[in-house]
Amino acid sequence: MKSHPKDGARPARSLHKSAPHRTVGGIQVNGIAVEYESYNERNAILLLAICHDVIQINSQPIRLSYIDEKDRSRYQIPDFEIVTSDGGVYYLEIKAIENLLQPDNLQKYSLIAKAYINQQLALKFLTNIQIEQKPLFDAAKLLFRYHNFPVSTQLIQQANLVLANGGMSIRDYLQASGNQLRDIYALIAQRHIAFDLTRPLNLSSSISLPNQPYEGVTFEKIVSSTRYGNFLERLAVGHVQADQSLMATAKGWRQINNRPQLWGVVGGFSELPPLRDANSGEFYRSPGRRRDSAPGQNNQNVNFD
């Protein structure tokens, strides 16, 4: 990992753009390019961008020194720095929950958390299980398309007028205002109005001005969410208490939180069994060989018995 000069003008580390196993890129948030090194970091940016209390996101802001369990000098670079509207500054570590709860990683990050405390800095953990909560995560992916969509002062004033008496559905708002759906999504994405966070975001969703009655999503709500919230809060201040039930659940959280829907696969119902099992001779790496062995015009001998 190459270090930058200590001129304060660059992130604390360079991203390995040539590493094939990494997902590397950047996203514009409020005119600032926020870089990421994994899908989890990218997904975190999408969610943080719609938080009503997050006003700035910075990539890889500092290099923090700490002493590991073998008394060796190490350093750690947080994934993001978050600045909130109340003046709070938080350093954010994005991790997959199934990896973070490994015993070695728990010991490592408890030492790192204590180093943050000693330097009077605030560390927070944000994991994939918190980021990918449904239906909020689906809404975050949709709304990010409208994060930089032009929103006029007239559109904001109209929203304040139409929603002055309380919430309504997006469908009713469109009829009352004459706006287009993209205008509503832009107003939500840019935090001028809020929506019911407990339901999928669509035409039937209820919306209101912030806190009248619907509250916008906040950074604190995200990091404290799920059954892992309290555990991660304790880890962020250096306290580790092994919880076998949490660790066991972490291994299968995707199956628990994302149950099969009616259309679970393209072209068929998720609950129906496959027509037949593929045999070992049909697993080819070459696209050409897969094509030649596929049922149909090129291979009439494959059947579905």
C-alpha positions in Angstrom: 0.0 0.0 0.0 1.6 3.2 -1.1 1.6 6.2 1.2 0.9 9.8 0.1 3.1 12.7 1.2 1.9 14.3 4.4 0.6 17.4 2.8 -3.0 17.1 3.9 -4.3 17.3 0.4 -4.8 13.6 -0.4 -6.4 10.5 1.2 -4.3 8.5 3.7 -3.8 5.7 1.2 -3.9 5.0 -2.5 -6.5 2.6 -3.8 -5.1 -0.5 -5.6 -6.9 0.0 -8.9 -5.0 -2.9 -10.5 -5.9 -5.6 -8.0 -8.4 -8.0 -9.7 -10.2 -9.1 -6.5 -11.1 -5.5 -5.5 -14.1 -3.4 -6.5 -12.6 0.0 -6.8 -14.3 3.3 -7.8 -15.7 6.6 -6.7 -19.1 8.2 -6.3 -19.9 12.0 -6.4 -21.6 13.0 -3.2 -22.3 16.8 -2.8 -19.6 17.5 -5.3 -16.9 15.4 -3.6 -15.6 12.2 -5.0 -16.0 9.5 -2.3 -13.8 6.5 -3.2 -14.5 2.9 -2.2 -12.6 -0.4 -2.3 -15.4 -3.0 -2.0 -19.1 -3.5 -2.6 -19.8 -3.1 1.1 -18.1 0.4 1.0 -20.0 1.3 -2.1 -23.3 0.3 -0.6 -22.5 2.2 2.6 -22.0 5.4 0.5 -25.4 4.9 -1.1 -27.1 4.7 2.3 -25.1 7.4 4.0 -25.9 9.8 1.1 -29.6 9.8 2.1 -29.0 10.2 5.8 -30.6 13.5 7.0 -27.8 14.2 9.5 -24.8 13.4 7.3 -23.3 16.5 5.7 -19.9 15.2 4.5 -18.3 11.9 3.7 -14.5 11.6 3.2 -12.6 8.6 2.0 -9.7 7.1 4.0 -9.0 10.3 6.0 -6.3 9.4 8.5 -3.7 6.9 9.5 -4.0 5.8 13.1 -1.1 4.1 15.0 -1.8 1.3 17.5 0.0 -1.5 19.2 -1.2 -5.0 18.4 -1.5 -8.1 20.7 2.2 -9.0 20.1 3.3 -5.5 21.1 4.2 -4.5 17.6 3.5 -1.1 16.1 0.8 -1.1 13.5 -1.4 1.4 11.7 -5.0 1.4 10.6 -6.8 3.6 8.1 -10.6 4.0 8.5 -12.7 3.6 5.4 -14.6 6.9 5.8 -14.9 10.0 7.9 -18.5 11.1 8.6 -19.4 14.7 9.6 -22.9 15.2 10.9 -25.1 18.2 11.2 -24.6 18.5 14.9 -20.8 18.8 14.5 -20.0 15.2 15.2 -17.0 13.6 13.5 -16.9 9.8 13.2 -14.4 7.4 11.7 -16.2 4.5 10.0 -14.9 1.0 9.5 -17.0 -1.0 6.9 -16.9 -4.8 7.4 -18.7 -7.9 6.5 -20.4 -9.1 9.7 -19.3 -12.7 9.1 -15.6 -11.6 9.0 -15.7 -9.0 11.7 -17.0 -11.6 14.3 -14.1 -13.9 13.7 -12.2 -14.2 17.0 -8.9 -12.8 15.6 -10.6 -9.8 14.1 -12.5 -9.1 17.2 -9.3 -9.0 19.2 -7.6 -6.8 16.5 -10.4 -4.3 16.3 -10.8 -4.0 20.1 -7.2 -2.8 20.3 -7.8 -0.4 17.4 -10.9 0.9 19.1 -8.9 1.6 22.3 -6.4 3.5 20.2 -9.1 5.7 18.9 -10.3 6.4 22.4 -6.8 7.3 23.6 -6.6 9.8 20.8 -10.1 11.2 21.6 -11.5 10.1 18.2 -14.9 8.4 17.7 -14.9 5.0 15.8 -18.0 3.3 14.5 -18.5 0.0 12.8 -21.0 -0.4 9.9 -21.5 -3.9 8.6 -23.3 -5.4 5.5 -26.1 -6.7 7.7 -26.9 -3.1 8.7 -26.4 -1.6 5.3 -28.5 -4.2 3.4 -31.7 -4.0 5.5 -34.8 -4.2 3.4 -36.7 -2.2 2.3 -34.4 0.7 3.1 -31.5 -0.5 1.1 -33.6 -0.9 -2.0 -34.8 2.7 -1.5 -31.2 3.9 -1.1 -30.2 2.3 -4.4 -33.1 3.9 -6.2 -32.7 7.4 -4.6 -29.0 7.7 -5.4 -29.9 8.1 -9.1 -31.6 11.3 -8.1 -29.0 12.6 -5.6 -27.7 15.2 -8.1 -30.9 15.8 -10.0 -31.7 19.5 -10.3 -34.2 20.6 -7.7 -35.5 24.2 -8.0 -36.5 26.5 -5.2 -40.0 26.5 -6.7 -40.2 22.7 -6.4 -39.2 22.9 -2.7 -41.7 25.6 -1.9 -44.4 23.6 -3.6 -43.6 20.6 -1.5 -43.7 22.7 1.7 -47.2 24.0 0.6 -48.7 20.6 -0.4 -47.4 18.8 2.6 -48.1 21.5 5.1 -51.1 19.7 6.6 -49.3 16.3 7.0 -48.4 13.3 5.1 -49.9 11.7 2.0 -49.0 9.0 -0.5 -46.8 9.8 -3.5 -49.7 9.0 -5.8 -51.8 11.6 -4.1 -49.0 14.1 -4.1 -48.5 13.7 -7.8 -52.2 14.5 -8.4 -52.1 17.5 -6.0 -48.9 19.0 -7.3 -48.8 18.0 -11.0 -45.1 17.0 -10.6 -43.4 14.0 -12.1 -42.3 11.0 -10.1 -38.6 11.9 -10.7 -39.3 15.2 -8.9 -40.5 13.4 -5.8 -37.6 11.0 -5.8 -35.2 13.9 -6.1 -36.9 15.8 -3.2 -36.5 12.6 -1.1 -32.9 11.9 -2.2 -31.9 15.5 -1.3 -33.7 15.3 2.0 -36.3 17.9 1.5 -39.0 15.4 2.3 -39.1 12.1 4.2 -40.8 8.8 3.6 -42.1 5.8 5.6 -38.9 3.8 6.1 -40.8 0.7 7.0 -42.3 0.1 3.6 -40.9 -0.2 0.0 -40.5 3.1 -1.8 -43.1 3.3 -4.6 -46.3 5.2 -5.6 -48.1 3.9 -2.6 -45.4 5.1 -0.2 -46.4 7.8 2.4 -44.3 11.0 2.4 -44.2 14.1 4.6 -42.0 17.0 5.4 -39.2 15.9 7.7 -40.5 14.8 11.1 -44.1 15.7 10.1 -44.6 12.8 10.9 -42.1 10.7 9.0 -38.5 10.9 10.1 -35.6 10.8 7.7 -33.0 8.0 8.1 -30.0 9.0 10.3 -26.5 7.8 10.8 -27.1 6.9 14.4 -30.2 4.8 13.5 -28.2 2.8 11.0 -25.2 2.1 13.2 -27.4 1.1 16.1 -29.8 -1.1 14.0 -30.2 -4.8 13.9 -29.5 -7.3 16.7 -25.8 -6.5 16.3 -26.1 -2.8 17.0 -25.3 -3.0 20.7 -22.5 -5.5 20.2 -20.8 -3.2 17.6 -21.2 -0.2 19.8 -19.4 -2.0 22.6 -16.7 -3.1 20.2 -16.2 0.5 19.0 -15.1 1.4 22.6 -12.9 -1.7 22.9 -15.2 -4.1 24.8 -15.5 -7.6 23.4 -17.7 -10.2 24.9 -18.1 -13.4 22.8 -21.7 -14.2 21.9 -21.9 -17.5 20.2 -25.5 -17.0 19.1 -24.6 -13.8 17.3 -21.6 -15.4 15.6 -23.8 -18.4 14.5 -26.5 -16.1 13.1 -23.9 -14.0 11.3 -23.0 -16.9 9.0 -26.5 -17.2 7.6 -27.9 -13.7 7.9 -28.5 -13.4 4.1 -30.8 -16.5 4.1 -32.7 -15.2 7.1 -33.1 -11.6 6.0 -33.7 -12.3 2.3 -36.3 -14.9 1.9 -37.2 -16.2 -1.6 -39.8 -14.1 -3.4 -42.4 -15.3 -5.9 -40.1 -14.7 -8.8 -36.8 -15.8 -7.3 -35.1 -16.5 -10.6 -35.4 -15.2 -14.2 -38.2 -17.1 -16.0 -39.6 -19.2 -13.2 -41.0 -19.5 -9.7 -38.5 -19.8 -6.9 -40.4 -22.5 -5.2 -40.5 -24.9 -8.2 -37.7 -27.6 -8.4 -35.4 -27.6 -11.4 -36.4 -29.6 -14.4 -33.5 -31.9 -13.9 -30.0 -32.0 -12.4 -27.1 -31.2 -14.7 -24.5 -33.9 -15.1 -20.8 -33.5 -14.6 -20.1 -33.4 -18.4 -22.1 -30.2 -18.8 -19.9 -28.0 -16.6 -17.6 -26.3 -19.0 -15.5 -23.1 -18.5 -15.4 -22.3 -22.2 -18.4 -20.3 -23.5 -18.2 -22.1 -26.8 -18.3 -25.6 -25.1 -21.2 -24.5 -22.9 -23.1 -23.3 -26.1 -22.4 -26.6 -27.9 -23.7 -28.7 -25.1 -26.8 -26.6 -24.4 -30.2 -28.2 -25.2 -31.8 -26.9 -28.4 -30.6 -26.5 -31.9 -26.9 -27.4 -31.3 -27.4 -30.4 -29.2 -30.6 -32.4 -29.7 -29.4 -35.2 -27.5 -29.9 -33.4 -24.2 -33.3 -34.1 -22.8 -35.1 -33.3 -19.6 -35.9 -36.8 -18.4 
